[in-house]
Amino acid sequence: MNSYQELHDLCIAKSFSVATSESCTAGLIASNIASISGASAFLKGGVIAYQNDIKINILGVSQSLLDESKEVSSEVVKQMAIGARNKFLADFAIATTGYAGPTGGTDLNPIGTVFIGISSFKKTVSKRFVFLGNRESVISQAVDEGLNFFVQELKSY
Protein backbone atom coordinates (compact mmCIF):
# COMPACT_ATOMS: atom_id res chain seq x y z
CA MET A 1 0.00 0.00 0.00
CA ASN A 2 1.40 3.41 -0.88
CA SER A 3 1.58 6.22 1.66
CA TYR A 4 -1.22 8.21 0.04
CA GLN A 5 -3.57 5.25 0.25
CA GLU A 6 -2.45 4.73 3.86
CA LEU A 7 -3.22 8.40 4.64
CA HIS A 8 -6.61 8.01 2.95
CA ASP A 9 -7.45 4.88 4.94
CA LEU A 10 -6.34 6.44 8.26
CA CYS A 11 -8.37 9.59 7.68
CA ILE A 12 -11.48 7.65 6.68
CA ALA A 13 -11.20 5.18 9.57
CA LYS A 14 -10.64 7.91 12.18
CA SER A 15 -12.78 10.64 10.56
CA PHE A 16 -9.78 13.00 10.34
CA SER A 17 -9.76 16.02 8.07
CA VAL A 18 -6.53 17.47 6.68
CA ALA A 19 -5.22 20.63 5.06
CA THR A 20 -1.91 21.67 3.54
CA SER A 21 0.29 24.75 3.45
CA GLU A 22 3.16 24.43 1.04
CA SER A 23 6.01 26.68 0.05
CA CYS A 24 8.89 24.74 -1.52
CA THR A 25 6.65 21.83 -2.55
CA ALA A 26 4.21 24.24 -4.25
CA GLY A 27 1.07 22.16 -3.77
CA LEU A 28 2.50 18.77 -4.72
CA ILE A 29 1.57 17.17 -1.40
CA ALA A 30 -2.05 18.30 -1.78
CA SER A 31 -2.06 17.21 -5.41
CA ASN A 32 -0.77 13.76 -4.54
CA ILE A 33 -3.29 13.36 -1.71
CA ALA A 34 -6.08 14.37 -4.10
CA SER A 35 -4.91 11.80 -6.66
CA ILE A 36 -6.38 9.04 -4.47
CA SER A 37 -10.05 8.43 -5.17
CA GLY A 38 -12.17 9.49 -2.21
CA ALA A 39 -9.78 12.17 -0.94
CA SER A 40 -12.61 14.70 -0.94
CA ALA A 41 -13.93 12.95 2.16
CA PHE A 42 -11.00 14.25 4.24
CA LEU A 43 -8.86 16.75 2.27
CA LYS A 44 -10.30 20.19 3.03
CA GLY A 45 -7.87 22.24 0.93
CA GLY A 46 -4.49 23.86 0.82
CA VAL A 47 -2.50 27.04 0.38
CA ILE A 48 0.57 27.50 -1.76
CA ALA A 49 2.44 30.05 0.36
CA TYR A 50 5.41 30.61 -1.88
CA GLN A 51 5.82 34.27 -0.96
CA ASN A 52 6.10 35.67 2.55
CA ASP A 53 3.09 37.98 2.15
CA ILE A 54 0.89 34.88 1.73
CA LYS A 55 2.45 33.32 4.82
CA ILE A 56 1.62 36.51 6.74
CA ASN A 57 -1.76 37.54 5.29
CA ILE A 58 -3.38 34.15 4.68
CA LEU A 59 -1.73 31.86 7.24
CA GLY A 60 -1.06 34.35 10.03
CA VAL A 61 2.71 33.85 10.23
CA SER A 62 4.24 36.65 12.26
CA GLN A 63 6.24 39.26 10.32
CA SER A 64 8.61 39.58 13.26
CA LEU A 65 9.18 35.82 13.21
CA LEU A 66 9.98 35.94 9.50
CA ASP A 67 12.39 38.82 10.13
CA GLU A 68 14.03 37.02 13.02
CA SER A 69 14.05 33.37 11.92
CA LYS A 70 13.71 33.74 8.12
CA GLU A 71 11.13 31.85 6.11
CA VAL A 72 13.03 28.55 6.21
CA SER A 73 12.84 27.61 9.88
CA SER A 74 11.12 25.32 12.34
CA GLU A 75 9.19 28.20 13.88
CA VAL A 76 7.82 29.44 10.56
CA VAL A 77 6.77 25.99 9.32
CA LYS A 78 4.94 25.39 12.59
CA GLN A 79 3.02 28.67 12.21
CA MET A 80 2.23 27.74 8.61
CA ALA A 81 0.79 24.39 9.74
CA ILE A 82 -1.24 26.01 12.52
CA GLY A 83 -2.50 28.65 10.10
CA ALA A 84 -3.64 26.07 7.54
CA ARG A 85 -5.32 23.93 10.20
CA ASN A 86 -7.18 26.96 11.53
CA LYS A 87 -8.02 28.44 8.12
CA PHE A 88 -9.55 25.19 6.87
CA LEU A 89 -10.98 24.06 10.23
CA ALA A 90 -9.11 20.79 9.78
CA ASP A 91 -8.03 18.25 12.36
CA PHE A 92 -4.49 18.13 10.95
CA ALA A 93 -2.33 20.20 8.62
CA ILE A 94 1.04 19.68 7.01
CA ALA A 95 3.33 22.54 5.95
CA THR A 96 6.60 22.76 4.05
CA THR A 97 9.25 25.43 3.62
CA GLY A 98 12.76 25.07 2.32
CA TYR A 99 15.56 25.84 -0.11
CA ALA A 100 15.18 23.58 -3.14
CA GLY A 101 17.98 25.34 -5.04
CA PRO A 102 19.90 25.99 -7.08
CA THR A 103 19.97 29.39 -5.35
CA GLY A 104 19.19 30.36 -1.78
CA GLY A 105 20.35 28.69 1.34
CA THR A 106 22.41 29.93 4.24
CA ASP A 107 25.33 28.58 6.25
CA LEU A 108 22.85 27.29 8.84
CA ASN A 109 20.32 26.00 6.27
CA PRO A 110 22.06 25.17 2.99
CA ILE A 111 20.35 24.33 -0.29
CA GLY A 112 18.39 21.13 0.21
CA THR A 113 17.18 22.11 3.69
CA VAL A 114 13.45 21.58 4.14
CA PHE A 115 11.37 22.00 7.28
CA ILE A 116 8.14 20.04 7.49
CA GLY A 117 5.56 20.89 10.13
CA ILE A 118 2.45 19.06 11.25
CA SER A 119 -0.24 20.60 13.41
CA SER A 120 -3.05 18.82 15.21
CA PHE A 121 -5.57 19.75 17.84
CA LYS A 122 -3.07 18.43 20.44
CA LYS A 123 0.35 19.60 19.27
CA THR A 124 2.45 21.09 16.50
CA VAL A 125 5.76 19.49 15.56
CA SER A 126 8.41 19.97 12.91
CA LYS A 127 11.38 18.16 11.45
CA ARG A 128 14.39 19.49 9.58
CA PHE A 129 15.64 17.53 6.57
CA VAL A 130 18.64 18.12 4.33
CA PHE A 131 18.17 16.50 0.94
CA LEU A 132 20.80 16.08 -1.76
CA GLY A 133 20.36 16.46 -5.48
CA ASN A 134 19.00 18.97 -7.94
CA ARG A 135 15.90 21.11 -7.40
CA GLU A 136 13.46 18.49 -8.66
CA SER A 137 15.05 15.79 -6.52
CA VAL A 138 14.95 17.94 -3.37
CA ILE A 139 11.27 18.72 -3.94
CA SER A 140 10.43 15.07 -4.66
CA GLN A 141 12.22 13.93 -1.50
CA ALA A 142 10.43 16.63 0.54
CA VAL A 143 7.05 15.45 -0.74
CA ASP A 144 7.83 11.80 0.05
CA GLU A 145 9.31 12.44 3.49
CA GLY A 146 6.55 14.90 4.31
CA LEU A 147 3.88 12.35 3.60
CA ASN A 148 5.69 9.67 5.61
CA PHE A 149 6.03 12.08 8.54
CA PHE A 150 2.34 13.00 8.21
CA VAL A 151 1.20 9.37 8.22
CA GLN A 152 3.35 8.57 11.27
CA GLU A 153 1.88 11.53 13.18
CA LEU A 154 -1.69 10.53 12.30
CA LYS A 155 -1.03 6.96 13.41
CA SER A 156 -0.22 8.25 16.90
CA TYR A 157 -3.83 9.44 17.37
TORKOL-4160 file (C-alpha; in steps of 0.2 Angstrom, whole numbers, padded with zeros to 4 digits, m for minus):
157
<pt num="1" X="0000" Y="0000" Z="0000"/>
<pt num="2" X="0007" Y="0017" Z="m0004"/>
<pt num="3" X="0008" Y="0031" Z="0008"/>
<pt num="4" X="m0006" Y="0041" Z="0000"/>
<pt num="5" X="m0018" Y="0026" Z="0001"/>
<pt num="6" X="m0012" Y="0024" Z="0019"/>
<pt num="7" X="m0016" Y="0042" Z="0023"/>
<pt num="8" X="m0033" Y="0040" Z="0015"/>
<pt num="9" X="m0037" Y="0024" Z="0025"/>
<pt num="10" X="m0032" Y="0032" Z="0041"/>
<pt num="11" X="m0042" Y="0048" Z="0038"/>
<pt num="12" X="m0057" Y="0038" Z="0033"/>
<pt num="13" X="m0056" Y="0026" Z="0048"/>
<pt num="14" X="m0053" Y="0040" Z="0061"/>
<pt num="15" X="m0064" Y="0053" Z="0053"/>
<pt num="16" X="m0049" Y="0065" Z="0052"/>
<pt num="17" X="m0049" Y="0080" Z="0040"/>
<pt num="18" X="m0033" Y="0087" Z="0033"/>
<pt num="19" X="m0026" Y="0103" Z="0025"/>
<pt num="20" X="m0010" Y="0108" Z="0018"/>
<pt num="21" X="0001" Y="0124" Z="0017"/>
<pt num="22" X="0016" Y="0122" Z="0005"/>
<pt num="23" X="0030" Y="0133" Z="0000"/>
<pt num="24" X="0044" Y="0124" Z="m0008"/>
<pt num="25" X="0033" Y="0109" Z="m0013"/>
<pt num="26" X="0021" Y="0121" Z="m0021"/>
<pt num="27" X="0005" Y="0111" Z="m0019"/>
<pt num="28" X="0013" Y="0094" Z="m0024"/>
<pt num="29" X="0008" Y="0086" Z="m0007"/>
<pt num="30" X="m0010" Y="0092" Z="m0009"/>
<pt num="31" X="m0010" Y="0086" Z="m0027"/>
<pt num="32" X="m0004" Y="0069" Z="m0023"/>
<pt num="33" X="m0016" Y="0067" Z="m0009"/>
<pt num="34" X="m0030" Y="0072" Z="m0021"/>
<pt num="35" X="m0025" Y="0059" Z="m0033"/>
<pt num="36" X="m0032" Y="0045" Z="m0022"/>
<pt num="37" X="m0050" Y="0042" Z="m0026"/>
<pt num="38" X="m0061" Y="0047" Z="m0011"/>
<pt num="39" X="m0049" Y="0061" Z="m0005"/>
<pt num="40" X="m0063" Y="0074" Z="m0005"/>
<pt num="41" X="m0070" Y="0065" Z="0011"/>
<pt num="42" X="m0055" Y="0071" Z="0021"/>
<pt num="43" X="m0044" Y="0084" Z="0011"/>
<pt num="44" X="m0051" Y="0101" Z="0015"/>
<pt num="45" X="m0039" Y="0111" Z="0005"/>
<pt num="46" X="m0022" Y="0119" Z="0004"/>
<pt num="47" X="m0013" Y="0135" Z="0002"/>
<pt num="48" X="0003" Y="0138" Z="m0009"/>
<pt num="49" X="0012" Y="0150" Z="0002"/>
<pt num="50" X="0027" Y="0153" Z="m0009"/>
<pt num="51" X="0029" Y="0171" Z="m0005"/>
<pt num="52" X="0030" Y="0178" Z="0013"/>
<pt num="53" X="0015" Y="0190" Z="0011"/>
<pt num="54" X="0004" Y="0174" Z="0009"/>
<pt num="55" X="0012" Y="0167" Z="0024"/>
<pt num="56" X="0008" Y="0183" Z="0034"/>
<pt num="57" X="m0009" Y="0188" Z="0026"/>
<pt num="58" X="m0017" Y="0171" Z="0023"/>
<pt num="59" X="m0009" Y="0159" Z="0036"/>
<pt num="60" X="m0005" Y="0172" Z="0050"/>
<pt num="61" X="0014" Y="0169" Z="0051"/>
<pt num="62" X="0021" Y="0183" Z="0061"/>
<pt num="63" X="0031" Y="0196" Z="0052"/>
<pt num="64" X="0043" Y="0198" Z="0066"/>
<pt num="65" X="0046" Y="0179" Z="0066"/>
<pt num="66" X="0050" Y="0180" Z="0047"/>
<pt num="67" X="0062" Y="0194" Z="0051"/>
<pt num="68" X="0070" Y="0185" Z="0065"/>
<pt num="69" X="0070" Y="0167" Z="0060"/>
<pt num="70" X="0069" Y="0169" Z="0041"/>
<pt num="71" X="0056" Y="0159" Z="0031"/>
<pt num="72" X="0065" Y="0143" Z="0031"/>
<pt num="73" X="0064" Y="0138" Z="0049"/>
<pt num="74" X="0056" Y="0127" Z="0062"/>
<pt num="75" X="0046" Y="0141" Z="0069"/>
<pt num="76" X="0039" Y="0147" Z="0053"/>
<pt num="77" X="0034" Y="0130" Z="0047"/>
<pt num="78" X="0025" Y="0127" Z="0063"/>
<pt num="79" X="0015" Y="0143" Z="0061"/>
<pt num="80" X="0011" Y="0139" Z="0043"/>
<pt num="81" X="0004" Y="0122" Z="0049"/>
<pt num="82" X="m0006" Y="0130" Z="0063"/>
<pt num="83" X="m0012" Y="0143" Z="0050"/>
<pt num="84" X="m0018" Y="0130" Z="0038"/>
<pt num="85" X="m0027" Y="0120" Z="0051"/>
<pt num="86" X="m0036" Y="0135" Z="0058"/>
<pt num="87" X="m0040" Y="0142" Z="0041"/>
<pt num="88" X="m0048" Y="0126" Z="0034"/>
<pt num="89" X="m0055" Y="0120" Z="0051"/>
<pt num="90" X="m0046" Y="0104" Z="0049"/>
<pt num="91" X="m0040" Y="0091" Z="0062"/>
<pt num="92" X="m0022" Y="0091" Z="0055"/>
<pt num="93" X="m0012" Y="0101" Z="0043"/>
<pt num="94" X="0005" Y="0098" Z="0035"/>
<pt num="95" X="0017" Y="0113" Z="0030"/>
<pt num="96" X="0033" Y="0114" Z="0020"/>
<pt num="97" X="0046" Y="0127" Z="0018"/>
<pt num="98" X="0064" Y="0125" Z="0012"/>
<pt num="99" X="0078" Y="0129" Z="m0001"/>
<pt num="100" X="0076" Y="0118" Z="m0016"/>
<pt num="101" X="0090" Y="0127" Z="m0025"/>
<pt num="102" X="0099" Y="0130" Z="m0035"/>
<pt num="103" X="0100" Y="0147" Z="m0027"/>
<pt num="104" X="0096" Y="0152" Z="m0009"/>
<pt num="105" X="0102" Y="0143" Z="0007"/>
<pt num="106" X="0112" Y="0150" Z="0021"/>
<pt num="107" X="0127" Y="0143" Z="0031"/>
<pt num="108" X="0114" Y="0136" Z="0044"/>
<pt num="109" X="0102" Y="0130" Z="0031"/>
<pt num="110" X="0110" Y="0126" Z="0015"/>
<pt num="111" X="0102" Y="0122" Z="m0001"/>
<pt num="112" X="0092" Y="0106" Z="0001"/>
<pt num="113" X="0086" Y="0111" Z="0018"/>
<pt num="114" X="0067" Y="0108" Z="0021"/>
<pt num="115" X="0057" Y="0110" Z="0036"/>
<pt num="116" X="0041" Y="0100" Z="0037"/>
<pt num="117" X="0028" Y="0104" Z="0051"/>
<pt num="118" X="0012" Y="0095" Z="0056"/>
<pt num="119" X="m0001" Y="0103" Z="0067"/>
<pt num="120" X="m0015" Y="0094" Z="0076"/>
<pt num="121" X="m0028" Y="0099" Z="0089"/>
<pt num="122" X="m0015" Y="0092" Z="0102"/>
<pt num="123" X="0002" Y="0098" Z="0096"/>
<pt num="124" X="0012" Y="0105" Z="0082"/>
<pt num="125" X="0029" Y="0097" Z="0078"/>
<pt num="126" X="0042" Y="0100" Z="0065"/>
<pt num="127" X="0057" Y="0091" Z="0057"/>
<pt num="128" X="0072" Y="0097" Z="0048"/>
<pt num="129" X="0078" Y="0088" Z="0033"/>
<pt num="130" X="0093" Y="0091" Z="0022"/>
<pt num="131" X="0091" Y="0083" Z="0005"/>
<pt num="132" X="0104" Y="0080" Z="m0009"/>
<pt num="133" X="0102" Y="0082" Z="m0027"/>
<pt num="134" X="0095" Y="0095" Z="m0040"/>
<pt num="135" X="0080" Y="0106" Z="m0037"/>
<pt num="136" X="0067" Y="0092" Z="m0043"/>
<pt num="137" X="0075" Y="0079" Z="m0033"/>
<pt num="138" X="0075" Y="0090" Z="m0017"/>
<pt num="139" X="0056" Y="0094" Z="m0020"/>
<pt num="140" X="0052" Y="0075" Z="m0023"/>
<pt num="141" X="0061" Y="0070" Z="m0007"/>
<pt num="142" X="0052" Y="0083" Z="0003"/>
<pt num="143" X="0035" Y="0077" Z="m0004"/>
<pt num="144" X="0039" Y="0059" Z="0000"/>
<pt num="145" X="0047" Y="0062" Z="0017"/>
<pt num="146" X="0033" Y="0074" Z="0022"/>
<pt num="147" X="0019" Y="0062" Z="0018"/>
<pt num="148" X="0028" Y="0048" Z="0028"/>
<pt num="149" X="0030" Y="0060" Z="0043"/>
<pt num="150" X="0012" Y="0065" Z="0041"/>
<pt num="151" X="0006" Y="0047" Z="0041"/>
<pt num="152" X="0017" Y="0043" Z="0056"/>
<pt num="153" X="0009" Y="0058" Z="0066"/>
<pt num="154" X="m0008" Y="0053" Z="0061"/>
<pt num="155" X="m0005" Y="0035" Z="0067"/>
<pt num="156" X="m0001" Y="0041" Z="0085"/>
<pt num="157" X="m0019" Y="0047" Z="0087"/>
